[in-house]
Amino acid sequence: MQVAPLVGRPVAAREVLGWATAGSAAGLGRPELGHLAPGAAADLACWDVTGVADAGVADPLAGLLWASPGRRPKHVVVAGRVVVHDGELTGRPEPEVAAALCAVLTR
């Protein structure tokens, strides 16, 4: 994969998505990752882009990156297992996960 220089040009959201998916999978030497295809080990994250944060955004992908960055995904599937459904963690209560993370970070 060839990487284009970034100096002096805007970066398109779809280019960033390519870096984060197929580009990072290629960098890791993992051809089964980074794309959606039969037999691929794909994870999936879905965001609701119908709210006011996305009103007037012509490209929903660009809106995810720049109109309202940091928003929580609506659904996440990892290795075929749903780990977030309707914005809520499915495996453990979120306060429990947050407390465990805080404990690790304060050590």
N, C-alpha and C positions, 0 to 999 in steps of 0.2 A: 504494500500500500504506500502510495506517495503522499507526503504531507505538504500542503501548500503553505508558503510563508504568510504570516498574519499581518505583517507590518503594512500599514497604508491601505487596508481594505476592510470593509465591514464583514462580519462573519454571519452567515445565514443560520437560522435555527436548525434547519435540516442538516447542515454541515456539522453542527454541534452534536446533533442526535447520532450522526454517523460516527463521530469520534467516540461517543459514549457507548455505542453498541458494537457494530462490526469492527471499528477501529481498535477498541480496547480488547476485544476478543482476539483479533489478529495479533496484537501486541503480546498477549498472553500465550500465543500459540494454540488457541482453542477454537478450531474451526466449527465445532458443534454449538458454539455460543454466538450471540450477537445478531441473530436473525430469526424470523419466524418462518419455519419450513417443517415439513414432515421429518421426524427424526431428530430435530434440533432440541437442545436442552434449554428452551426459552423460558424466561421469567416474564411476567407481564404486569405493568402498572397502568391503571386507568384513572384519569382525573375528570371531574365534571367541569366542562368549559361552557356551561350555559348561564352562568351567573353574571352579576354586574361587573365583576373584575374583568370579564372577557368581552363585555359589550363594546362593539366597534372594532374589535381586534380582527383584522382580515385573515390572519393565519393562526389558528388555534395552537399549533405547536410553538410558534413564536410567543404567543401569549403565555404559555406555560413557563417559558424561560424568562421573559422580560416584563410582562404586564403584571404578574402577581407571583413572583418567585417565592419558593418556600411553602407553598400551600400543601396540604395533606392529600394524598391520593385517596380516591373513593374505594378502589379495589386493588389488591396486589396478590398475584399468584407467584409462588416460588417453587420451582421443581414440581409443578403440578398441584401444589397444595395452596389453598386460599389462606393467606395470613392476615389480610385486611379485607373486611367486607363492610360496605357502607361507611367507610371511614373509621371503623373500630377494629382493633387487634382481635384476632380470633383465638389465639393460643393461650394468652395470659391477660389478666386485667392490666390496663395501661398504667395505673398508679404503681402497681407492683414492679413493672418493668422500669418505670422512671426511678423508683427508689433504689432498685438494684444498680442501675446505671450511675446514679449519684454516689452510691457507696463505693463503686469501683473508681470513680473519678476523684474521690476525696482521699483515697489511700495513697 
